[in-house]
């Protein structure tokens, strides 16, 4: 049985961390596979949104599999190789052109927090717990992941989380802006897929353009980025979906977008 499962229901794909007996701890092989499958889903035209979740409801993931560190993070050379794989996984999720949601049950710790931060949105079940225990392992988190944490919760809360290595409960995570939805555990899955079903019904070019525009703004609106955004805007106006959206509006019916 594979430790990374990929399931697809219509336009929505789900990537599952599948080690429930270990609270879905992420092995080095899983980090490598995570980047690979995410790149594949990003290129798959039949996929319009991606969900990341853990198997079961006890944990999204408890973080990296620390039992591997004696072998795969034992010195500078192995640590650099290991970090390259985790960075590639985070980058693949962060740069995926499709909307991404982390659907979080239970524990979301360490590297799993970074996976969740790489997603566009984080929906969590009541009782979820969050934390980055890097300070208990003498690890310094990468600049990209820390930057995303700062963007989400602000510099003071980011320092609090990293300095203390404490566990943050569900209500505090919602209040500080780390998660965007907090729902009863029995409602989270249904809500997540219904929400993404609505997203998937929208024009893919518009959704992709919104994501790219927001990311470009956060990175800084250079002239090169402005040119790319302008070209994408013109592409939208020339698309079949733009014509379909106009027709559907005038005919008072739901549009049927094809992503072209």
VOKEKE-742584 format. One line per 8 residues: number of its first residue (from 1); their letters; for each residue y, x, z of C-alpha. Coordinates in steps of 0.25 Angstrom, whole numbers. Last residue first. Layout:
NUM> a> Y X Z  ... .
// end
This chain:
260> xxxxxxxx> 109 -41 -91  104 -44 -78  97 -56 -82  105 -67 -75  101 -81 -75  114 -89 -70  113 -101 -61  118 -114 -68 .
252> xxxxxxxx> 132 -120 -70  132 -119 -85  146 -112 -84  141 -103 -73  127 -100 -80  134 -96 -93  144 -86 -86  132 -80 -78 .
244> xxxxxxxx> 124 -79 -91  135 -72 -99  137 -62 -87  122 -60 -87  121 -57 -101  130 -45 -98  144 -41 -104  152 -44 -92 .
236> xxxxxxxx> 142 -37 -83  142 -25 -92  157 -25 -91  156 -25 -75  146 -13 -76  155 -5 -85  167 -7 -75  158 -3 -63 .
228> xxxxxxxx> 153 10 -71  168 13 -74  172 11 -59  161 20 -55  166 31 -64  180 29 -59  176 30 -45  175 18 -36 .
220> xxxxxxxx> 170 25 -23  156 25 -18  158 11 -11  165 5 -23  154 10 -32  143 4 -23  150 -10 -23  152 -9 -38 .
212> xxxxxxxx> 138 -6 -40  132 -17 -31  142 -27 -38  138 -22 -52  123 -23 -49  125 -38 -44  134 -41 -56  124 -35 -66 .
204> xxxxxxxx> 112 -42 -59  119 -56 -61  115 -64 -49  101 -71 -47  96 -58 -40  107 -59 -29  103 -73 -26  88 -69 -25 .
196> xxxxxxxx> 93 -57 -16  98 -67 -6  86 -76 -7  77 -63 -5  85 -58 7  86 -72 13  71 -75 12  67 -61 18 .
188> xxxxxxxx> 77 -62 30  74 -76 34  62 -74 44  68 -62 50  81 -70 54  93 -64 46  103 -53 46  111 -51 33 .
180> xxxxxxxx> 120 -39 29  114 -28 37  122 -15 41  134 -23 43  137 -19 57  135 -33 62  122 -35 54  116 -22 60 .
172> xxxxxxxx> 121 -26 74  114 -39 73  101 -33 68  100 -22 78  104 -7 77  94 3 82  101 16 87  102 30 80 .
164> xxxxxxxx> 114 32 89  122 41 79  117 34 66  119 20 70  132 22 78  138 31 66  135 20 56  141 10 65 .
156> xxxxxxxx> 154 18 66  154 22 51  153 7 46  141 -2 45  137 -3 30  146 8 24  142 18 35  127 15 34 .
148> xxxxxxxx> 129 17 19  136 31 21  125 35 31  114 32 20  122 40 10  125 51 19  110 54 23  106 51 38 .
140> xxxxxxxx> 105 63 47  92 65 54  90 70 68  79 60 70  85 52 81  98 53 74  92 47 62  88 34 69 .
132> xxxxxxxx> 95 25 59  94 10 64  92 -4 61  84 -16 68  81 -29 62  79 -41 72  85 -51 63  81 -48 49 .
124> xxxxxxxx> 90 -40 40  97 -40 26  103 -27 21  111 -26 8  114 -16 -3  102 -7 1  104 7 4  107 3 19 .
116> xxxxxxxx> 93 -3 20  87 10 15  96 18 24  92 9 36  77 11 32  79 26 33  82 24 48  78 11 53 .
108> xxxxxxxx> 77 -4 48  68 -11 58  65 -25 57  67 -33 44  77 -28 34  79 -33 20  86 -22 13  93 -28 1 .
100> xxxxxxxx> 96 -21 -13  104 -27 -24  100 -20 -37  107 -7 -43  99 2 -33  108 13 -29  107 11 -14  92 9 -15 .
92> xxxxxxxx> 89 21 -24  98 29 -16  91 26 -3  78 30 -9  83 43 -15  89 46 -2  75 44 5  68 53 -5 .
84> xxxxxxxx> 79 64 -4  78 64 11  64 67 11  65 79 1  77 84 10  69 82 22  57 90 16  66 102 13 .
76> xxxxxxxx> 74 101 26  61 101 35  51 91 41  56 79 33  43 75 25  33 80 34  38 78 49  46 67 43 .
68> xxxxxxxx> 35 58 39  33 51 52  48 47 51  44 37 41  59 33 37  65 21 42  59 10 50  59 1 38 .
60> xxxxxxxx> 63 -14 36  54 -16 48  46 -26 56  47 -37 46  36 -34 36  37 -23 25  51 -17 25  62 -22 15 .
52> xxxxxxxx> 70 -18 3  75 -29 -6  79 -26 -21  87 -35 -30  88 -38 -45  74 -33 -49  69 -37 -63  78 -26 -69 .
44> xxxxxxxx> 70 -15 -62  79 -2 -62  83 -4 -47  69 -8 -44  64 5 -49  74 14 -42  70 6 -29  56 9 -31 .
36> xxxxxxxx> 58 24 -32  67 25 -21  58 18 -11  46 25 -16  52 39 -12  56 33 2  42 27 3  35 40 0 .
28> xxxxxxxx> 44 46 11  40 35 21  48 24 25  44 17 38  40 2 36  39 -1 50  27 8 50  17 -3 50 .
20> xxxxxxxx> 26 -10 40  25 1 30  30 -6 17  44 -4 14  46 -15 4  55 -15 -8  58 -29 -13  62 -33 -27 .
12> xxxxxxxx> 70 -45 -30  71 -51 -45  59 -59 -44  50 -55 -32  48 -40 -32  40 -32 -22  41 -17 -21  33 -11 -9 .
4> xxxx> 35 3 -3  24 8 6  13 6 -4  0 0 0 .
// end
